[in-house]
Amino acid sequence: MPELFANRRICTNEERLQWFREAKFGMFIHWGVYAQLAGSWKGKEIPGIGEQIMRFGSIPAVEYREICKDFNPVKFDADEWVSIAKDAGMKYIVITAKHHDGFAMYHSHCSPYNIVDATPYAHDPMKDLAAACQKHGVKLCFYYSHYQDWDDPDGVVKGTQWDTTYPEDKKVFERYMNQKAIPQITELLTQYGPVGLLWFDTPGDLSRYNAQRFNDLVHAIQPECIVGPRVSNDEDLGDYIGYRDNQVPSGSNPLPWETCATMNDTWGFKKQDTNWKSPATLIRLLVSIAAKGGNYLLNVGPTAEGKIPPESVERLHIIGEWLRRNGEAVYGCRGGLIPYESEWGAATGKGETLYLHLFDWNSGKFVFIGLKNRVKSAKVLSTGETLSFRQEVQTDMGVNKLIIDLPETCPDPYVSVIALELDGEPEIDVALTDRDGALSLTGISAKRLSASGEPGFMLAKSGIVENWNRTEDYLSWEFVLTEAGDYRVSLHTFTEKDPEQHPDMSWEGGHEFVISCAGQEIAFTVTDDKRTHPRDLFLWEDVETRCGVLHIEKPGKYTLSLTPKKIEYQKGLGPKVKGVELQAVKGE
């Protein structure tokens, strides 16, 4: 083992995670021979995500190998890639060292199926990236598909079993583990200097024993290297929490976590995919994730020539410009100050400073309800402009209001940040309405109760209540309404945008519920009244059921409960509930 890693001290989980918690923003790079196909095979466009064209196009391994003979990324420039990431404000890079297709994008000595030995390029790009990352102060991290390998004779071909090159009954998974997977992980950890993170993917049916082997191997060779959560389906393996692709929890999570997301619809380069997200959407997603305590791993899919698409570069530069003005409110900041989605924006904190990220700039005033601290000063973070403000207390309910006077000109076209200097670390009463009379009651903030003892449902990592299969289980929320009047009540469930990829998450209606609040009951059936693509569920759709109207006689503290009366089981599962929303009815 190289001297670089000799006599390393034992590193605890919190020590190795310190840089990760502070980084907040990283670049995901999906790059491989699949970029050569760019979404087409034998003149035909292949539906599905680009880096899995071998699967979606049912390409046999023997034919897929032929692609390597033309893969020659002569325009690859490691310094350019890392400079793009650094300019965007990204603190780490995670690149696909080996994806499901089994092809190593580095010089592997245990398998000739790699970019040096199997392509005309005959050069190791990971060495260049390692040097560039060291030069620019960016953490180098590797992605590795440890369970699936569609090329190895003993690897797992998950999903549709299209390739009969290697019969399933002849495969010995332990042989793949010992002859390829474990040796290649060892190579990645010993050939390129310090590695910040080993990002494993799709554990599938990997045994606890083998998952533990991967976990322990990484920490044994590089104790300071983080192990990604997809190393195993067991939540106690891996160093942090990872959410589904393009998914963000509905509320905050105190544990370190990360979500990986695309700028368009695919990960690997696909020339037909032009569904690019706007800079405003990407920046607001970054803010939302940071405000909930997480990291945002944003993907680029370089071309077969080795160039990051200009559409990605343009958006990354805009994000970087925003971070140069407002990064103080993102890097190293505390999340979870408001544990649910807010229509007006989000909040982060650092020391005795509270940052309010406003998605919409309504000149005149901004009212923030629930701040318990005394505010010493307020300013626009990007310009330094001082703002006038006043604080009021509604004594009958103990509700604190902060009213900030906003100038007419919006300081930032995407997200404007107000920095508040406080008399201590931020303390916020989170059980209060937003300024526009909207209140989001999310699964992650609910009390999950059962008349018979332990509830049968569970709260998923994403903050969605799922596996709800007993009518005696119910959700309950306590909150304060600061205004009397009528409130529209909606239930939010979710569905998969593309049910062919995740059929187990497609929308299911027909469930019957009752909402109880303020001495009133609203009975309703889950229906498909409205679908939206919210910023926190890009590949999922939010399904809204309009339940009815609550009349609130006077401001005060209230309890709302959500109880099922009938559950329509589909695919053996009950409803998937994101939460309940109350919206004040005004001017009608």
N, C-alpha and C positions, 0 to 999 in steps of 0.2 A: 504494500500500500504506500502511496506517495508520502513523502515526509510532511507535506502540507497538512495532512490529516492525522499525523501521529500525535499521541499524548493529548488529544482534545479532552477538555474537562466535560463532565456530564452537564447537560443543559436542560433546565426545566422547561415545561411547556410555556409558562408565562414569559420566560426570558427569550425563547426563540420567537415568540409572537409579538414582541415589543415593536419591531420595525413594521410588521404587518398591520398592527392596530393603527399606527400613525400614518401609514402610506395612503390608504383610502382609495387609490386609483392605480390601476395597472393595465397593461396591454396584453391581450390574448392574441396569439398568432397561430392560425391554422394554415399550415403550408406543407404541401407534399406533392407526390406525383399526380394526384387527382387534379391539381391545378392545370396540368397539361390538357386534360379533357374539358375543363371549364364548363361542365354541365351537359356535355353532349357525348354520345357514344355511337360510332358508326353512322354519323350524319343525323342522328335523332336526338332531340332534347330529352333529357332524363329528368322526370319530376323528382322532388326531394332535395335534401340538403347536399351541397356540392362535395364535401369531404367524404360522403358515404355513397358516392356514385357507383362504386363497386357493388354495393348491396342493392341500391334502387335500380341499377341497370342490369342486375343479375350477371355480372361479368365474372367468368371463371378465373381462378387465380393464374392459370397458365397464360390466359390472354391479357390479364391486367399487368403481368410482369413485362409484357412487350412495350408498355407505355414508358417504362424506365429508359429504354434505349433512345428516346427522344427528349428526355428531361434534361435540360441544360440551362440553368438559370444564370446566364452570363451577366445579367444586369443587377444581380444581388450585391448590395453594398451594406454591410453590417453597420458601419458608422452612420449611414443615412437612416437606417431603420431606428437605431437607438436614439438618434437626434430627433426624429419625428416623435418618438415616445416622450422624450424629455421635454420637447417643446410643448407637448400637450399637457404637461404636468404629471405624467405617469411616473410612478416610483419603482415599478417592477415589470418585467416581461415574462410571460409564460408561453413557451413555444412548443409545438408538437414535435417531440423527438421521435415518437412512433405513434401513429394513429391506428385505428382498427384494421387498416389494410395491411399492417405488418411491416411496412417499409420504414427503415431507420433513416432519418434525415441527418445522420452524423456517421462518423466512421466507426462502425461496430466490428469488433474483432471476432465475435462469436457467431455472426451471421453475415454472409456476403450480400444479403439483400439490403443494401444500404447505398446512400448517395455517392460514396466514394468508389465503391467496387462495382456498382451496377448501372452507372449513368456516365455519359460523356463528360459531365461536369467534373467528376473525379476530385472533388475538393470538399472539405468538411466545413460547412457554414457555421457550425456551432462554435468552432474555435474562434472564428472571426467575431461572432456575437459575444462570446465570453470576454474577448479583449476590448470590444467597444463598450460593453456594460461596465467593465472596470474603469475605463477611461472617463465615462460620463456619470459615474456614480449611480447607476441603475442596477437593481437586483436582477440577476439572471435566474430563471426558474424553468423547469422542464415539465411538459405534459407527457404522460406515458400511458398508453392503453395496455393495462396489465392483465386483463381477463380475456378480452376479445383479441384475436389475431386471425385474420381471414386468409393468411398465406401459409402460416406454419402448419405442418402436417398434423400436429397435436393441439393446435389452437382452437379456440371456440369461435364458431360462426353463429352469432346470435341473431335472432329474428327469423327471416325467411331463409330456409336452408337451400340456397340456390346452387351452391357449388358442391359437386360430388367428386371433386378431384381427390379428396382425402375422406374416405367413408367414416362416418361418425363412430361406428362400432370398432374401428381400428385405432382410434385416437387414445392417447394416454396423456392426460393433462399434466401430470407431474413431470413428464418428460419435457414438455414445453416450459414448465416452471424452471426446471433445473438447467436446461440447455440454452434457453433464450431469455426469458423474462428476468430472472434473478441476475444472470451475468450482465444483461444490458443495463439494468438499474445500477449495478456496480460500476459499469463503465461511465455512465453519466455522472456519477458522484465522485469519480476519481480522475477524469480526463479534462475537466473544464474549470477547475478551481472551485471556490465557494459557490454553492447553489442555495438560493433562498427558499425554494419550495419545490417539492415533487408533487405534481398535480396528476393524480391517478384518475381513471375514468371507467365508468360502467362496471361495477363489481359483479353484477349479475348473480350467479350462483356460487361465487367464490367462497370457499370454506373459510371458517374463522381461522383455522390453522395457517392457511396460505396468506390470508390478509395480514395476519400477525407477522408473518415472515417478511413481507414487504415493509410493514411499519417499523419493525425492529432493525431491518437492514439499513434503512435510511438513517435512523438515529445512531446506529453503531458507527457508520462511516463518517457522517457529518452530523454531529449532535445538534448543531444550530439550525439545521435544515428542517423546515416545516413539512409535515405530511398532510396532504389534502384529504378532505373527508370522504371522497369517493373511493378510497382504498378499500372500503368495506361497507356492507349494509348495517353493520353493528355501529351504533352511534358513539361507542366509547373508543373506537379506533379513529385515528386522524386527529389533528391538532385544532381544528376549528369546524364550524358548521358551514355547509354549502347548500345552496338552494338549487332548484331545478333550473335548467337553461332559461334565461330571460325572465326569471321570476324573482320578485321582491316580496318580502313579507308584508302583510297588511299593517303590522305594527312593529315596534322596536324589539330588539333582542339584546339582552345584556351580554350574551356570549359573543366572542369574535366570529364573524361570519362574512361570507362573500357570495355575490351572484355574478355569473358570467353572462354576457349579453352581446347580441349582434347589432351592427349598425343597419343592416338590411334584414333579409330573412334567412340567410345561410351563413355558414362559418368559413368553409373553404371557398376559394374563388369560383364564381359562377357568373359568366358574362351576361346571362339573361336576367339576373336579379338586380333590378334597378330601384327597388323599393326602399330607398334610403330614408332613414329617420332624420328629422330636422335637427339643427344644432340646439334649438330651444328644448326639444324633447330630450336630447342626450344630456344636456346640462341639468335639466330639472330632475332627471333620473339620478344623476350623480349626487345632487343635493338631497333627494329623498333617501337614498341609500346611506349617505353619510349621517343624515339626521336620525336614522334608525340604528346607527352604530355599526354599519357594515362597510365592506369594500366593493368597489365596482371594477370588474375585470371586463374591459371593452375590447371586442374582437376586431381584427383586420384579417383579410384573406389575400395574401400576396399572389401575384400572377405566376405563371410557369417561368417567366423570365426573371422573377425575383423583385418585382416592383409592387409596392403597396398602392392600391388603386387611388387615383387622385381624389375621388369622392370621399374616401376615408381620410386622406391627408388634410383636405380642406376642413372637414368637420373637426378633426383633432386639433388643428391650429386654432380654430375658433374657441374650442373648449380651453385650450392653453391660455389664450388671451384673457378669457374670463377668470381663470384661476390666478393669473398674474395680478389681477385686480382684487380678487376675492378669496384667494387660497387660504388666507388666515382663518377663514370661517369653515374650512374643510379639513385640512391636514391636522392630525393630532387632536381633533375636536371630540368632545363627548356627545354621544347620541342618546336617544331615548328620553329626551326632555318632554316630548309630546309623543306618547306611545301609539299614535294612530295617524291616518291620513288627514291632512287639513287642506281645504280648498284654497286657502290664501297662500300656502307655501309650507315652510318647515323651519325648525329651530335647531341650532347646534350651540355648544358652549365650550369655553376654555377658560379655566380659572374663574375669575369674577366677571367675565364678559359673556353676554348672551347675544347670539347672532340670529336675527330674524331674516329669513330668505323669502322675499316677496315675489311670487310668480306673476302677479298682476300689480301694476302701479296705479292706484287710484289717487290722483292728486287731491289734496285737501287734508285728509287725516286717515290714520290707521289706528284701529282700536284693538288692543291685545288684552284679552281677559285671562286672569288667573295668576299673573306674576306676583309673587309674595314679596320680592325684594324691593328695596328702595333704589331707584335709578339715579345715578350720579350724572350721567351724560349720555347723549345719543348722537350718532353721526352716520352718514352714508359711508360705508366702508371703502368703496372704490374711489371716492372723491375727497373724503375727509370733511365734507360739508356738515356743519353742526346743525342739529335739528332741535326745535323746541318741543316740549312735551309737558304733560301733567299727569298725575296719578290721582285716582279717585277710589274710594271704598264705599260699596253699597252695604251699609252696616246691617241691614235686616237679614242679609244672607252671608255677609262676610266676603263678598265678591270684590276682587281687586281689578280695576280697569286702568290700563295705560293708554293714553291718547297721545299719538305722535303726529305732529303737523308735517305733512309731506309737501315738498316743492312741486310745482307743476311739471317740471321736466323729469322724465324717467331717467335715472342714471345708468341703467343697463337694459338693453333690449331683451335679455333672456331672463335673468333673475337678479333682482336688486337686493343688496344686503344692508341691513341696519345693524350697527354694532352698539350695544348698550353696556355701559360700564355700571356695574352693580355694587352694592355694599357687601356682597358675599357671593358664593357660588350660586348659580341660578336655582330657584325653587319655584315650581309651577304647579298650580292646582289644575290637574288635567281633566277633571270631571265637569268641564264647562263648555258652553257653546262657542262656535266660531263667531267672528264679527258679523257674518251674514245670516245668522240664525240657523246654521246647519250643524248638526251633531252626528258624528260617526261613531257608532258603537261596534267595535271590531271584535272578532273572535278572540284575539289575543288579550283583550282587556275585559273579557266577560268572566263571570263566575260560572263554572260548569257544574251543575247540580243534578242530583237524582233523588227521587222520593224513596228509592229502595237501597240507598247507600252509594257505592262507588259507581260513577257514571260509565255507561258503555261506550260513549264516543271518545274521540281523542282530538287534541289540538295538534295539527301538523306544524312542522317547522315554519311554514309560510304564514302561520297565523290563521289558517282555515280550519274550521271544525269539520271533521269528516268521520266516516264509519259510524254515523249516527243511526242506530238500529233499534232503539227502545223509546217508546212514547213516554216513559216516566222520566226520561232525562230532559233537562231544559237549561237554557242559558238565562242569566240575569245580569243586569247592569245597574249601577247607581250613578246618578249624574245630577247636575244642576241646570235648570233652565232659567235664564236671566230675563226672559220676556214671556208674557202671557200671550195667548192666541191659539190659532190652529196650526198644527204641524202635520205635513204629509209624511207618512211612514212607508219606507220601502225595505224589502229584504233583498240582499245581494248574495247570489250564489255564483258559481263559475263553471265554465266549460272549456274544453280544448278547442282552439281555433282550427286545428287540423286533426279531426278525430281518427284519421288513418294512422297518424304517428302515435297517439295516446288514446286508444279507444276506451280505456278504463276511466278516462276523465271527461267523457262527453256529457252534455247537459242532460239532466233527468228532472222532469217535472211531475206534477200530480200529488206531491206531498201536501198534507193539510196541516196548517199551523194556527195557533192563536197567540196574539200579542196582547199582553195585559199591562196597563199603565194608567195611573191617575184614576182608578176606579172604572176604567173602560176596558172593553175587550174588542179586539178586531180579529175576526176569523177569516182566513183566506186560503186559497190553494196556490201553490207555487206555479207560476206561469212565466211565459217568455214575453214580457211586456216590452223590454228594451234591452238591446245588447250594445256594449261599448268596448273599446280597447283602452283601458286605463293605463297610465304610465307605469304601473307596477306589475302588470301582467301582459307583456307584449305578445306572447304566443298563446295567451288565454283570453277568453272573452268574459266580461262581467255581465251576468244576466240579472236584470232588475225585475222584481215583482212588486207592483204597486199595491200595497196592502190596504190602505185607507187613511183616515184622518183622525188625529187625536186633538181634543180640545183641552187646553191648559188654562185653568181659571186664573192662576196667579203664579208669579215666579217662585221658585223654590227647589227643594231637593226632591227627586223622583226616583222610582225603581221601575224598570221595564223588564219583563220576562218574555221569552220566546219558547213556546211549548208545542211539540208536535202532537197532533191528534190522529194522524194516519201517515204511515211511511210507505211509499211505493218503492219496493226494492227492485233495483235494476242492476244486473251484473253482481248481485249479492251485496250491494252497498246501499247505504242510505244517502241523504242529501249532503252536499258540500257547501257549508255556509261560511261566507266571508264576513257578514255582519248585517246590522240594521242601521238605516240612516233616517234621521228626522230633519225635515226642511220646513222652516217657517213659511206659512202662506202669507204673502204680503201684497197689499194693494188690489185685492180681488173681492 
